Amino acid sequence: MICSTEPIKPEFGYATAQKIGYFGFKLHAVCDKNVILHSFDFSPANVHDVNDLHHIKETFQNCL
């Protein structure tokens, strides 16, 4: 499971494709094909998704 004790604060972000701004958090969740949740994490809205994907890839690299 991805966890952190560091407090995070909501931030402003911008969705370029939709051309809209947003404020808050993003949920990054890892589920299997049976829709069972294995891991989740929150990030501020302005953090790019790829930052969490690197950690998820390392955590689940030996899974099929």
mmCIF file of the N, C-alpha and C atoms, coordinates in Angstrom:
data_MODEL
# 
_entry.id   MODEL 
# 
loop_
_atom_site.group_PDB 
_atom_site.id 
_atom_site.type_symbol 
_atom_site.label_atom_id 
_atom_site.label_alt_id 
_atom_site.label_comp_id 
_atom_site.label_asym_id 
_atom_site.label_entity_id 
_atom_site.label_seq_id 
_atom_site.pdbx_PDB_ins_code 
_atom_site.Cartn_x 
_atom_site.Cartn_y 
_atom_site.Cartn_z 
_atom_site.occupancy 
_atom_site.B_iso_or_equiv 
_atom_site.pdbx_formal_charge 
_atom_site.auth_seq_id 
_atom_site.auth_comp_id 
_atom_site.auth_asym_id 
_atom_site.auth_atom_id 
_atom_site.pdbx_PDB_model_num 
ATOM 1   N N  . MET A 1 1  ? 0.841   -1.170 0.000   1.00 0.00 ? 1  MET A N  1 
ATOM 2   C CA . MET A 1 1  ? 0.000   0.000  0.000   1.00 0.00 ? 1  MET A CA 1 
ATOM 3   C C  . MET A 1 1  ? 0.886   1.233  0.000   1.00 0.00 ? 1  MET A C  1 
ATOM 4   N N  . ILE A 1 2  ? 0.477   2.237  -0.726  1.00 0.00 ? 2  ILE A N  1 
ATOM 5   C CA . ILE A 1 2  ? 1.184   3.509  -0.759  1.00 0.00 ? 2  ILE A CA 1 
ATOM 6   C C  . ILE A 1 2  ? 0.672   4.344  0.405   1.00 0.00 ? 2  ILE A C  1 
ATOM 7   N N  . CYS A 1 3  ? 1.551   4.753  1.302   1.00 0.00 ? 3  CYS A N  1 
ATOM 8   C CA . CYS A 1 3  ? 1.110   5.596  2.414   1.00 0.00 ? 3  CYS A CA 1 
ATOM 9   C C  . CYS A 1 3  ? 2.138   6.675  2.694   1.00 0.00 ? 3  CYS A C  1 
ATOM 10  N N  . SER A 1 4  ? 1.664   7.698  3.322   1.00 0.00 ? 4  SER A N  1 
ATOM 11  C CA . SER A 1 4  ? 2.532   8.793  3.722   1.00 0.00 ? 4  SER A CA 1 
ATOM 12  C C  . SER A 1 4  ? 1.943   9.445  4.952   1.00 0.00 ? 4  SER A C  1 
ATOM 13  N N  . THR A 1 5  ? 2.812   9.876  5.848   1.00 0.00 ? 5  THR A N  1 
ATOM 14  C CA . THR A 1 5  ? 2.340   10.613 7.015   1.00 0.00 ? 5  THR A CA 1 
ATOM 15  C C  . THR A 1 5  ? 2.462   12.113 6.796   1.00 0.00 ? 5  THR A C  1 
ATOM 16  N N  . GLU A 1 6  ? 2.989   12.507 5.640   1.00 0.00 ? 6  GLU A N  1 
ATOM 17  C CA . GLU A 1 6  ? 3.131   13.923 5.334   1.00 0.00 ? 6  GLU A CA 1 
ATOM 18  C C  . GLU A 1 6  ? 1.769   14.509 4.996   1.00 0.00 ? 6  GLU A C  1 
ATOM 19  N N  . PRO A 1 7  ? 1.397   15.603 5.671   1.00 0.00 ? 7  PRO A N  1 
ATOM 20  C CA . PRO A 1 7  ? 0.124   16.237 5.323   1.00 0.00 ? 7  PRO A CA 1 
ATOM 21  C C  . PRO A 1 7  ? 0.228   16.899 3.948   1.00 0.00 ? 7  PRO A C  1 
ATOM 22  N N  . ILE A 1 8  ? -0.797  16.755 3.157   1.00 0.00 ? 8  ILE A N  1 
ATOM 23  C CA . ILE A 1 8  ? -0.823  17.436 1.865   1.00 0.00 ? 8  ILE A CA 1 
ATOM 24  C C  . ILE A 1 8  ? -1.977  18.419 1.870   1.00 0.00 ? 8  ILE A C  1 
ATOM 25  N N  . LYS A 1 9  ? -1.809  19.482 1.117   1.00 0.00 ? 9  LYS A N  1 
ATOM 26  C CA . LYS A 1 9  ? -2.827  20.520 1.046   1.00 0.00 ? 9  LYS A CA 1 
ATOM 27  C C  . LYS A 1 9  ? -3.415  20.538 -0.354  1.00 0.00 ? 9  LYS A C  1 
ATOM 28  N N  . PRO A 1 10 ? -4.688  20.887 -0.477  1.00 0.00 ? 10 PRO A N  1 
ATOM 29  C CA . PRO A 1 10 ? -5.273  20.998 -1.814  1.00 0.00 ? 10 PRO A CA 1 
ATOM 30  C C  . PRO A 1 10 ? -4.595  22.121 -2.579  1.00 0.00 ? 10 PRO A C  1 
ATOM 31  N N  . GLU A 1 11 ? -4.467  21.961 -3.872  1.00 0.00 ? 11 GLU A N  1 
ATOM 32  C CA . GLU A 1 11 ? -3.822  22.954 -4.723  1.00 0.00 ? 11 GLU A CA 1 
ATOM 33  C C  . GLU A 1 11 ? -4.639  23.158 -5.989  1.00 0.00 ? 11 GLU A C  1 
ATOM 34  N N  . PHE A 1 12 ? -4.369  24.275 -6.665  1.00 0.00 ? 12 PHE A N  1 
ATOM 35  C CA . PHE A 1 12 ? -4.987  24.544 -7.952  1.00 0.00 ? 12 PHE A CA 1 
ATOM 36  C C  . PHE A 1 12 ? -4.248  23.780 -9.034  1.00 0.00 ? 12 PHE A C  1 
ATOM 37  N N  . GLY A 1 13 ? -4.988  23.282 -10.005 1.00 0.00 ? 13 GLY A N  1 
ATOM 38  C CA . GLY A 1 13 ? -4.416  22.607 -11.156 1.00 0.00 ? 13 GLY A CA 1 
ATOM 39  C C  . GLY A 1 13 ? -5.113  23.097 -12.408 1.00 0.00 ? 13 GLY A C  1 
ATOM 40  N N  . TYR A 1 14 ? -4.632  22.676 -13.564 1.00 0.00 ? 14 TYR A N  1 
ATOM 41  C CA . TYR A 1 14 ? -5.238  23.074 -14.828 1.00 0.00 ? 14 TYR A CA 1 
ATOM 42  C C  . TYR A 1 14 ? -5.249  21.879 -15.763 1.00 0.00 ? 14 TYR A C  1 
ATOM 43  N N  . ALA A 1 15 ? -6.417  21.545 -16.285 1.00 0.00 ? 15 ALA A N  1 
ATOM 44  C CA . ALA A 1 15 ? -6.562  20.459 -17.259 1.00 0.00 ? 15 ALA A CA 1 
ATOM 45  C C  . ALA A 1 15 ? -6.472  21.075 -18.649 1.00 0.00 ? 15 ALA A C  1 
ATOM 46  N N  . THR A 1 16 ? -5.326  20.919 -19.282 1.00 0.00 ? 16 THR A N  1 
ATOM 47  C CA . THR A 1 16 ? -5.087  21.555 -20.572 1.00 0.00 ? 16 THR A CA 1 
ATOM 48  C C  . THR A 1 16 ? -6.065  21.068 -21.636 1.00 0.00 ? 16 THR A C  1 
ATOM 49  N N  . ALA A 1 17 ? -6.311  19.769 -21.699 1.00 0.00 ? 17 ALA A N  1 
ATOM 50  C CA . ALA A 1 17 ? -7.200  19.217 -22.725 1.00 0.00 ? 17 ALA A CA 1 
ATOM 51  C C  . ALA A 1 17 ? -8.617  19.771 -22.609 1.00 0.00 ? 17 ALA A C  1 
ATOM 52  N N  . GLN A 1 18 ? -9.100  19.940 -21.375 1.00 0.00 ? 18 GLN A N  1 
ATOM 53  C CA . GLN A 1 18 ? -10.454 20.452 -21.163 1.00 0.00 ? 18 GLN A CA 1 
ATOM 54  C C  . GLN A 1 18 ? -10.471 21.969 -21.000 1.00 0.00 ? 18 GLN A C  1 
ATOM 55  N N  . LYS A 1 19 ? -9.285  22.566 -20.857 1.00 0.00 ? 19 LYS A N  1 
ATOM 56  C CA . LYS A 1 19 ? -9.134  24.015 -20.670 1.00 0.00 ? 19 LYS A CA 1 
ATOM 57  C C  . LYS A 1 19 ? -9.931  24.514 -19.470 1.00 0.00 ? 19 LYS A C  1 
ATOM 58  N N  . ILE A 1 20 ? -9.809  23.783 -18.360 1.00 0.00 ? 20 ILE A N  1 
ATOM 59  C CA . ILE A 1 20 ? -10.488 24.197 -17.131 1.00 0.00 ? 20 ILE A CA 1 
ATOM 60  C C  . ILE A 1 20 ? -9.521  24.088 -15.951 1.00 0.00 ? 20 ILE A C  1 
ATOM 61  N N  . GLY A 1 21 ? -9.738  24.928 -14.981 1.00 0.00 ? 21 GLY A N  1 
ATOM 62  C CA . GLY A 1 21 ? -8.967  24.867 -13.751 1.00 0.00 ? 21 GLY A CA 1 
ATOM 63  C C  . GLY A 1 21 ? -9.725  24.067 -12.715 1.00 0.00 ? 21 GLY A C  1 
ATOM 64  N N  . TYR A 1 22 ? -9.014  23.559 -11.724 1.00 0.00 ? 22 TYR A N  1 
ATOM 65  C CA . TYR A 1 22 ? -9.656  22.811 -10.656 1.00 0.00 ? 22 TYR A CA 1 
ATOM 66  C C  . TYR A 1 22 ? -8.848  22.992 -9.379  1.00 0.00 ? 22 TYR A C  1 
ATOM 67  N N  . PHE A 1 23 ? -9.466  22.708 -8.262  1.00 0.00 ? 23 PHE A N  1 
ATOM 68  C CA . PHE A 1 23 ? -8.840  22.856 -6.957  1.00 0.00 ? 23 PHE A CA 1 
ATOM 69  C C  . PHE A 1 23 ? -9.134  21.625 -6.127  1.00 0.00 ? 23 PHE A C  1 
ATOM 70  N N  . GLY A 1 24 ? -8.150  21.111 -5.452  1.00 0.00 ? 24 GLY A N  1 
ATOM 71  C CA . GLY A 1 24 ? -8.405  19.981 -4.569  1.00 0.00 ? 24 GLY A CA 1 
ATOM 72  C C  . GLY A 1 24 ? -7.339  18.922 -4.641  1.00 0.00 ? 24 GLY A C  1 
ATOM 73  N N  . PHE A 1 25 ? -7.792  17.667 -4.576  1.00 0.00 ? 25 PHE A N  1 
ATOM 74  C CA . PHE A 1 25 ? -6.922  16.503 -4.559  1.00 0.00 ? 25 PHE A CA 1 
ATOM 75  C C  . PHE A 1 25 ? -7.273  15.576 -5.711  1.00 0.00 ? 25 PHE A C  1 
ATOM 76  N N  . LYS A 1 26 ? -6.332  14.667 -6.022  1.00 0.00 ? 26 LYS A N  1 
ATOM 77  C CA . LYS A 1 26 ? -6.598  13.586 -6.966  1.00 0.00 ? 26 LYS A CA 1 
ATOM 78  C C  . LYS A 1 26 ? -6.391  12.268 -6.234  1.00 0.00 ? 26 LYS A C  1 
ATOM 79  N N  . LEU A 1 27 ? -7.236  11.311 -6.538  1.00 0.00 ? 27 LEU A N  1 
ATOM 80  C CA . LEU A 1 27 ? -7.124  9.965  -5.985  1.00 0.00 ? 27 LEU A CA 1 
ATOM 81  C C  . LEU A 1 27 ? -6.445  9.080  -7.017  1.00 0.00 ? 27 LEU A C  1 
ATOM 82  N N  . HIS A 1 28 ? -5.398  8.377  -6.604  1.00 0.00 ? 28 HIS A N  1 
ATOM 83  C CA . HIS A 1 28 ? -4.713  7.409  -7.453  1.00 0.00 ? 28 HIS A CA 1 
ATOM 84  C C  . HIS A 1 28 ? -4.971  6.042  -6.828  1.00 0.00 ? 28 HIS A C  1 
ATOM 85  N N  . ALA A 1 29 ? -5.684  5.188  -7.529  1.00 0.00 ? 29 ALA A N  1 
ATOM 86  C CA . ALA A 1 29 ? -6.068  3.886  -6.981  1.00 0.00 ? 29 ALA A CA 1 
ATOM 87  C C  . ALA A 1 29 ? -5.604  2.765  -7.907  1.00 0.00 ? 29 ALA A C  1 
ATOM 88  N N  . VAL A 1 30 ? -5.219  1.645  -7.307  1.00 0.00 ? 30 VAL A N  1 
ATOM 89  C CA . VAL A 1 30 ? -4.819  0.455  -8.054  1.00 0.00 ? 30 VAL A CA 1 
ATOM 90  C C  . VAL A 1 30 ? -5.797  -0.654 -7.701  1.00 0.00 ? 30 VAL A C  1 
ATOM 91  N N  . CYS A 1 31 ? -6.509  -1.143 -8.726  1.00 0.00 ? 31 CYS A N  1 
ATOM 92  C CA . CYS A 1 31 ? -7.476  -2.235 -8.560  1.00 0.00 ? 31 CYS A CA 1 
ATOM 93  C C  . CYS A 1 31 ? -7.071  -3.382 -9.471  1.00 0.00 ? 31 CYS A C  1 
ATOM 94  N N  . ASP A 1 32 ? -7.479  -4.587 -9.111  1.00 0.00 ? 32 ASP A N  1 
ATOM 95  C CA . ASP A 1 32 ? -7.232  -5.716 -9.994  1.00 0.00 ? 32 ASP A CA 1 
ATOM 96  C C  . ASP A 1 32 ? -8.431  -5.919 -10.921 1.00 0.00 ? 32 ASP A C  1 
ATOM 97  N N  . LYS A 1 33 ? -8.367  -6.964 -11.741 1.00 0.00 ? 33 LYS A N  1 
ATOM 98  C CA . LYS A 1 33 ? -9.437  -7.192 -12.719 1.00 0.00 ? 33 LYS A CA 1 
ATOM 99  C C  . LYS A 1 33 ? -10.769 -7.535 -12.065 1.00 0.00 ? 33 LYS A C  1 
ATOM 100 N N  . ASN A 1 34 ? -10.743 -7.906 -10.781 1.00 0.00 ? 34 ASN A N  1 
ATOM 101 C CA . ASN A 1 34 ? -11.972 -8.183 -10.035 1.00 0.00 ? 34 ASN A CA 1 
ATOM 102 C C  . ASN A 1 34 ? -12.463 -6.961 -9.265  1.00 0.00 ? 34 ASN A C  1 
ATOM 103 N N  . VAL A 1 35 ? -11.870 -5.830 -9.560  1.00 0.00 ? 35 VAL A N  1 
ATOM 104 C CA . VAL A 1 35 ? -12.212 -4.537 -8.956  1.00 0.00 ? 35 VAL A CA 1 
ATOM 105 C C  . VAL A 1 35 ? -11.951 -4.528 -7.440  1.00 0.00 ? 35 VAL A C  1 
ATOM 106 N N  . ILE A 1 36 ? -10.925 -5.238 -7.029  1.00 0.00 ? 36 ILE A N  1 
ATOM 107 C CA . ILE A 1 36 ? -10.509 -5.221 -5.628  1.00 0.00 ? 36 ILE A CA 1 
ATOM 108 C C  . ILE A 1 36 ? -9.412  -4.173 -5.486  1.00 0.00 ? 36 ILE A C  1 
ATOM 109 N N  . LEU A 1 37 ? -9.600  -3.253 -4.569  1.00 0.00 ? 37 LEU A N  1 
ATOM 110 C CA . LEU A 1 37 ? -8.655  -2.168 -4.339  1.00 0.00 ? 37 LEU A CA 1 
ATOM 111 C C  . LEU A 1 37 ? -7.420  -2.699 -3.613  1.00 0.00 ? 37 LEU A C  1 
ATOM 112 N N  . HIS A 1 38 ? -6.239  -2.445 -4.179  1.00 0.00 ? 38 HIS A N  1 
ATOM 113 C CA . HIS A 1 38 ? -4.989  -2.902 -3.583  1.00 0.00 ? 38 HIS A CA 1 
ATOM 114 C C  . HIS A 1 38 ? -4.150  -1.765 -3.023  1.00 0.00 ? 38 HIS A C  1 
ATOM 115 N N  . SER A 1 39 ? -4.320  -0.576 -3.546  1.00 0.00 ? 39 SER A N  1 
ATOM 116 C CA . SER A 1 39 ? -3.507  0.547  -3.115  1.00 0.00 ? 39 SER A CA 1 
ATOM 117 C C  . SER A 1 39 ? -4.205  1.837  -3.505  1.00 0.00 ? 39 SER A C  1 
ATOM 118 N N  . PHE A 1 40 ? -3.991  2.870  -2.704  1.00 0.00 ? 40 PHE A N  1 
ATOM 119 C CA . PHE A 1 40 ? -4.501  4.182  -3.087  1.00 0.00 ? 40 PHE A CA 1 
ATOM 120 C C  . PHE A 1 40 ? -3.641  5.262  -2.460  1.00 0.00 ? 40 PHE A C  1 
ATOM 121 N N  . ASP A 1 41 ? -3.694  6.430  -3.056  1.00 0.00 ? 41 ASP A N  1 
ATOM 122 C CA . ASP A 1 41 ? -2.948  7.577  -2.566  1.00 0.00 ? 41 ASP A CA 1 
ATOM 123 C C  . ASP A 1 41 ? -3.653  8.834  -3.056  1.00 0.00 ? 41 ASP A C  1 
ATOM 124 N N  . PHE A 1 42 ? -3.462  9.916  -2.348  1.00 0.00 ? 42 PHE A N  1 
ATOM 125 C CA . PHE A 1 42 ? -3.987  11.210 -2.761  1.00 0.00 ? 42 PHE A CA 1 
ATOM 126 C C  . PHE A 1 42 ? -2.813  12.123 -3.078  1.00 0.00 ? 42 PHE A C  1 
ATOM 127 N N  . SER A 1 43 ? -3.005  12.997 -4.042  1.00 0.00 ? 43 SER A N  1 
ATOM 128 C CA . SER A 1 43 ? -1.997  14.012 -4.338  1.00 0.00 ? 43 SER A CA 1 
ATOM 129 C C  . SER A 1 43 ? -2.708  15.340 -4.556  1.00 0.00 ? 43 SER A C  1 
ATOM 130 N N  . PRO A 1 44 ? -2.000  16.451 -4.354  1.00 0.00 ? 44 PRO A N  1 
ATOM 131 C CA . PRO A 1 44 ? -2.602  17.744 -4.667  1.00 0.00 ? 44 PRO A CA 1 
ATOM 132 C C  . PRO A 1 44 ? -2.966  17.794 -6.151  1.00 0.00 ? 44 PRO A C  1 
ATOM 133 N N  . ALA A 1 45 ? -3.956  18.577 -6.495  1.00 0.00 ? 45 ALA A N  1 
ATOM 134 C CA . ALA A 1 45 ? -4.461  18.620 -7.872  1.00 0.00 ? 45 ALA A CA 1 
ATOM 135 C C  . ALA A 1 45 ? -3.410  19.067 -8.879  1.00 0.00 ? 45 ALA A C  1 
ATOM 136 N N  . ASN A 1 46 ? -2.413  19.835 -8.439  1.00 0.00 ? 46 ASN A N  1 
ATOM 137 C CA . ASN A 1 46 ? -1.438  20.357 -9.393  1.00 0.00 ? 46 ASN A CA 1 
ATOM 138 C C  . ASN A 1 46 ? -0.252  19.420 -9.631  1.00 0.00 ? 46 ASN A C  1 
ATOM 139 N N  . VAL A 1 47 ? -0.236  18.239 -9.023  1.00 0.00 ? 47 VAL A N  1 
ATOM 140 C CA . VAL A 1 47 ? 0.844   17.273 -9.232  1.00 0.00 ? 47 VAL A CA 1 
ATOM 141 C C  . VAL A 1 47 ? 0.471   16.378 -10.409 1.00 0.00 ? 47 VAL A C  1 
ATOM 142 N N  . HIS A 1 48 ? 1.386   16.252 -11.375 1.00 0.00 ? 48 HIS A N  1 
ATOM 143 C CA . HIS A 1 48 ? 1.104   15.450 -12.568 1.00 0.00 ? 48 HIS A CA 1 
ATOM 144 C C  . HIS A 1 48 ? 0.954   13.973 -12.198 1.00 0.00 ? 48 HIS A C  1 
ATOM 145 N N  . ASP A 1 49 ? 0.035   13.285 -12.858 1.00 0.00 ? 49 ASP A N  1 
ATOM 146 C CA . ASP A 1 49 ? -0.255  11.876 -12.570 1.00 0.00 ? 49 ASP A CA 1 
ATOM 147 C C  . ASP A 1 49 ? 0.967   10.976 -12.719 1.00 0.00 ? 49 ASP A C  1 
ATOM 148 N N  . VAL A 1 50 ? 1.858   11.304 -13.630 1.00 0.00 ? 50 VAL A N  1 
ATOM 149 C CA . VAL A 1 50 ? 3.020   10.448 -13.874 1.00 0.00 ? 50 VAL A CA 1 
ATOM 150 C C  . VAL A 1 50 ? 3.889   10.317 -12.623 1.00 0.00 ? 50 VAL A C  1 
ATOM 151 N N  . ASN A 1 51 ? 3.861   11.291 -11.736 1.00 0.00 ? 51 ASN A N  1 
ATOM 152 C CA . ASN A 1 51 ? 4.647   11.203 -10.503 1.00 0.00 ? 51 ASN A CA 1 
ATOM 153 C C  . ASN A 1 51 ? 4.206   10.024 -9.647  1.00 0.00 ? 51 ASN A C  1 
ATOM 154 N N  . ASP A 1 52 ? 2.929   9.758  -9.561  1.00 0.00 ? 52 ASP A N  1 
ATOM 155 C CA . ASP A 1 52 ? 2.444   8.605  -8.806  1.00 0.00 ? 52 ASP A CA 1 
ATOM 156 C C  . ASP A 1 52 ? 2.597   7.308  -9.586  1.00 0.00 ? 52 ASP A C  1 
ATOM 157 N N  . LEU A 1 53 ? 2.566   7.372  -10.899 1.00 0.00 ? 53 LEU A N  1 
ATOM 158 C CA . LEU A 1 53 ? 2.706   6.153  -11.699 1.00 0.00 ? 53 LEU A CA 1 
ATOM 159 C C  . LEU A 1 53 ? 4.070   5.508  -11.521 1.00 0.00 ? 53 LEU A C  1 
ATOM 160 N N  . HIS A 1 54 ? 5.118   6.303  -11.343 1.00 0.00 ? 54 HIS A N  1 
ATOM 161 C CA . HIS A 1 54 ? 6.453   5.737  -11.124 1.00 0.00 ? 54 HIS A CA 1 
ATOM 162 C C  . HIS A 1 54 ? 6.473   4.893  -9.851  1.00 0.00 ? 54 HIS A C  1 
ATOM 163 N N  . HIS A 1 55 ? 5.871   5.402  -8.786  1.00 0.00 ? 55 HIS A N  1 
ATOM 164 C CA . HIS A 1 55 ? 5.849   4.668  -7.520  1.00 0.00 ? 55 HIS A CA 1 
ATOM 165 C C  . HIS A 1 55 ? 4.990   3.403  -7.638  1.00 0.00 ? 55 HIS A C  1 
ATOM 166 N N  . ILE A 1 56 ? 3.865   3.516  -8.312  1.00 0.00 ? 56 ILE A N  1 
ATOM 167 C CA . ILE A 1 56 ? 2.984   2.356  -8.498  1.00 0.00 ? 56 ILE A CA 1 
ATOM 168 C C  . ILE A 1 56 ? 3.687   1.281  -9.327  1.00 0.00 ? 56 ILE A C  1 
ATOM 169 N N  . LYS A 1 57 ? 4.411   1.702  -10.362 1.00 0.00 ? 57 LYS A N  1 
ATOM 170 C CA . LYS A 1 57 ? 5.132   0.747  -11.207 1.00 0.00 ? 57 LYS A CA 1 
ATOM 171 C C  . LYS A 1 57 ? 6.169   -0.023 -10.392 1.00 0.00 ? 57 LYS A C  1 
ATOM 172 N N  . GLU A 1 58 ? 6.906   0.671  -9.524  1.00 0.00 ? 58 GLU A N  1 
ATOM 173 C CA . GLU A 1 58 ? 7.903   0.005  -8.687  1.00 0.00 ? 58 GLU A CA 1 
ATOM 174 C C  . GLU A 1 58 ? 7.246   -0.946 -7.687  1.00 0.00 ? 58 GLU A C  1 
ATOM 175 N N  . THR A 1 59 ? 6.143   -0.523 -7.096  1.00 0.00 ? 59 THR A N  1 
ATOM 176 C CA . THR A 1 59 ? 5.464   -1.321 -6.081  1.00 0.00 ? 59 THR A CA 1 
ATOM 177 C C  . THR A 1 59 ? 4.887   -2.606 -6.660  1.00 0.00 ? 59 THR A C  1 
ATOM 178 N N  . PHE A 1 60 ? 4.348   -2.541 -7.872  1.00 0.00 ? 60 PHE A N  1 
ATOM 179 C CA . PHE A 1 60 ? 3.654   -3.684 -8.470  1.00 0.00 ? 60 PHE A CA 1 
ATOM 180 C C  . PHE A 1 60 ? 4.400   -4.265 -9.670  1.00 0.00 ? 60 PHE A C  1 
ATOM 181 N N  . GLN A 1 61 ? 5.712   -4.119 -9.726  1.00 0.00 ? 61 GLN A N  1 
ATOM 182 C CA . GLN A 1 61 ? 6.463   -4.558 -10.902 1.00 0.00 ? 61 GLN A CA 1 
ATOM 183 C C  . GLN A 1 61 ? 6.459   -6.072 -11.105 1.00 0.00 ? 61 GLN A C  1 
ATOM 184 N N  . ASN A 1 62 ? 6.267   -6.853 -10.053 1.00 0.00 ? 62 ASN A N  1 
ATOM 185 C CA . ASN A 1 62 ? 6.274   -8.312 -10.188 1.00 0.00 ? 62 ASN A CA 1 
ATOM 186 C C  . ASN A 1 62 ? 4.879   -8.909 -10.306 1.00 0.00 ? 62 ASN A C  1 
ATOM 187 N N  . CYS A 1 63 ? 3.881   -8.074 -10.490 1.00 0.00 ? 63 CYS A N  1 
ATOM 188 C CA . CYS A 1 63 ? 2.501   -8.559 -10.628 1.00 0.00 ? 63 CYS A CA 1 
ATOM 189 C C  . CYS A 1 63 ? 2.150   -8.734 -12.095 1.00 0.00 ? 63 CYS A C  1 
ATOM 190 N N  . LEU A 1 64 ? 1.256   -9.637 -12.373 1.00 0.00 ? 64 LEU A N  1 
ATOM 191 C CA . LEU A 1 64 ? 0.777   -9.844 -13.745 1.00 0.00 ? 64 LEU A CA 1 
ATOM 192 C C  . LEU A 1 64 ? -0.538  -9.168 -13.936 1.00 0.00 ? 64 LEU A C  1 
# 
